[in-house]
Amino acid sequence: MPDHDVVIVGAGPVGLLLACLLAQDGIDVSVYEQREAGDDRSRAIGIHPPGGAALDAVGVGEEARRHALALDGGDVLSGGRVLASVSFTERQRVLILPQHRTHALLSARLADVRSDAVRLGHVVSDVRDEGEVVRLVVEAGGVAREATASIVVAADGVRSTIRRSQGIPWHERPGSGSYAMTDIADEEPSTRVHLYCESRGIVESFPLPEGRRRWVVADPHERLHDGAAFAQEVEERTGIRIDRTTEVVPTAFRAQQHRATRAAAGRVVLLGDSLHETSPIGGQGMNLGWSGARQLAAAIERSLRGEVPDFSAYERRALRSAARAQRRSSFYMTMGQPSHGAALGARNMVIRALGSPPLRRGAADLITMRGL
């Protein structure tokens, strides 16, 4: 008999949600996480309707809504003019909650249903599918030991060592760019997103809970390394002065998109960012992973009842949803690239069309991940 029904490698929000789904159905699940403490960075902030449904499925959706900021919609501007405005209906509602808060909710829920599930400071250095079980080498405190499981889920991120160990190809998809971001106090709190599609590139402004706001600036030349440069760029593109004090500490990041060619190799299956890297521009990655976790949980329950695991349906659906999300993200990034002259005029016409009454509802559905 294996040591566990399921081992999940990676205790990010996607791995934790899957662990909650399995544990609350009585499945013996263990989560190995190489970090020795929780991750307190904001990172992903948007909970789209599919993500809210996933949180409801593990019993933390209502609490997330109590702590989150609910967006009313957003405005797209260029040259000081509003090109398009979208308002969200209740079914399209997007919640804003920093990832560390969501992570804490999921960690607490998992502790309630299986207190010993998460094992911090545990590094999985080898995974071998032996047919009837999967054997892992796990290192903790300088000591290596073996563990076995009926199924192993790789939720270990875009640089997944497990994906590489299983020989699953990882291909780049269209959509990449360099950005800088910072979270600062919001002098005029609101519940709307503002997107400034300017000739030098996009500036995004997202409200956060507790009177703060996230600014994201396209940085194709990767030069916005300090607060003064960041604030100056925001002002030059949008005319808006933000705080130039030391509170402005920009974080640079490179948005990229990749997708694995397969989601499973025997009893080893990929989930979340280990399966698909989706640009954070558009805010779909975490929610896509949560939706995949719900599909995978059902597939795991069926597989544990049979002799041979079958993840074919999960693989088809997860890869199809990832392809759609990545196409959307690639479109969003294209709309936010530096543009001049006729190209800028053409882009603005497209944005105006999407915000027109005949297309406005469909645009809101697109933004809020309907149809994935």
Rosetta blueprint (number, residue, H / E / L):
1 M L
2 P L
3 D L
4 H E
5 D E
6 V E
7 V E
8 I E
9 V E
10 G L
11 A L
12 G L
13 P H
14 V H
15 G H
16 L H
17 L H
18 L H
19 A H
20 C H
21 L H
22 L H
23 A H
24 Q L
25 D L
26 G L
27 I L
28 D L
29 V E
30 S E
31 V E
32 Y E
33 E E
34 Q L
35 R L
36 E L
37 A L
38 G L
39 D L
40 D L
41 R L
42 S L
43 R L
44 A L
45 I L
46 G E
47 I E
48 H L
49 P H
50 P H
51 G H
52 G H
53 A H
54 A H
55 L H
56 D H
57 A H
58 V L
59 G L
60 V L
61 G H
62 E H
63 E H
64 A H
65 R H
66 R H
67 H H
68 A L
69 L E
70 A E
71 L L
72 D L
73 G E
74 G E
75 D E
76 V E
77 L E
78 S E
79 G L
80 G L
81 R E
82 V E
83 L E
84 A E
85 S E
86 V E
87 S E
88 F L
89 T L
90 E H
91 R H
92 Q H
93 R L
94 V L
95 L E
96 I E
97 L L
98 P L
99 Q H
100 H H
101 R H
102 T H
103 H H
104 A H
105 L H
106 L H
107 S H
108 A H
109 R H
110 L H
111 A H
112 D H
113 V H
114 R L
115 S L
116 D L
117 A L
118 V E
119 R E
120 L E
121 G L
122 H L
123 V E
124 V E
125 S E
126 D E
127 V E
128 R E
129 D E
130 E L
131 G L
132 E L
133 V L
134 V E
135 R E
136 L E
137 V E
138 V E
139 E E
140 A E
141 G L
142 G L
143 V E
144 A E
145 R E
146 E E
147 A E
148 T E
149 A E
150 S E
151 I E
152 V E
153 V E
154 A E
155 A L
156 D L
157 G L
158 V L
159 R L
160 S L
161 T H
162 I H
163 R H
164 R H
165 S H
166 Q L
167 G L
168 I L
169 P L
170 W E
171 H E
172 E E
173 R L
174 P L
175 G L
176 S L
177 G E
178 S E
179 Y E
180 A E
181 M E
182 T E
183 D E
184 I E
185 A E
186 D L
187 E L
188 E L
189 P L
190 S L
191 T L
192 R E
193 V E
194 H E
195 L E
196 Y E
197 C E
198 E E
199 S L
200 R L
201 G E
202 I E
203 V E
204 E E
205 S E
206 F E
207 P E
208 L E
209 P L
210 E L
211 G L
212 R E
213 R E
214 R E
215 W E
216 V E
217 V E
218 A E
219 D L
220 P L
221 H L
222 E L
223 R L
224 L L
225 H L
226 D L
227 G H
228 A H
229 A H
230 F H
231 A H
232 Q H
233 E H
234 V H
235 E H
236 E H
237 R H
238 T H
239 G L
240 I L
241 R L
242 I L
243 D L
244 R L
245 T L
246 T L
247 E L
248 V L
249 V L
250 P L
251 T E
252 A E
253 F E
254 R E
255 A E
256 Q L
257 Q L
258 H E
259 R E
260 A E
261 T L
262 R L
263 A L
264 A E
265 A E
266 G L
267 R L
268 V E
269 V E
270 L E
271 L L
272 G H
273 D H
274 S H
275 L L
276 H E
277 E E
278 T L
279 S L
280 P L
281 I L
282 G L
283 G L
284 Q L
285 G H
286 M H
287 N H
288 L H
289 G H
290 W H
291 S H
292 G H
293 A H
294 R H
295 Q H
296 L H
297 A H
298 A H
299 A H
300 I H
301 E H
302 R H
303 S H
304 L H
305 R H
306 G L
307 E L
308 V L
309 P L
310 D L
311 F L
312 S H
313 A H
314 Y H
315 E H
316 R H
317 R H
318 A H
319 L H
320 R H
321 S H
322 A H
323 A H
324 R H
325 A H
326 Q H
327 R H
328 R H
329 S H
330 S H
331 F H
332 Y H
333 M H
334 T H
335 M H
336 G L
337 Q L
338 P L
339 S L
340 H L
341 G H
342 A H
343 A H
344 L H
345 G H
346 A H
347 R H
348 N H
349 M H
350 V H
351 I H
352 R H
353 A H
354 L H
355 G L
356 S L
357 P H
358 P H
359 L H
360 R H
361 R H
362 G H
363 A H
364 A H
365 D H
366 L H
367 I H
368 T L
369 M L
370 R L
371 G L
372 L L
